[in-house]
Amino acid sequence: MISSPFSDEQYLQRLLIAEKKPGE
């Protein structure tokens, strides 16, 4: 796997937040 600056968990949480609150 490629090393990412953020963990997969944070990435998934960000996606959920993005879906909940659309970027304005």
C-alpha positions, -999 to +999 in steps of 0.1 A: +000+000+000+011+036-005+019+056+026-006+084+030-002+116+052-036+107+067-049+073+078-077+055+059-100+060+088-096+098+086-101+097+048-134+078+052-146+102+079-138+131+057-159+115+029-188+110+053-185+146+065-183+159+029-215+140+021-232+153+052-220+189+047-214+199+011-183+221+007-194+257+004 
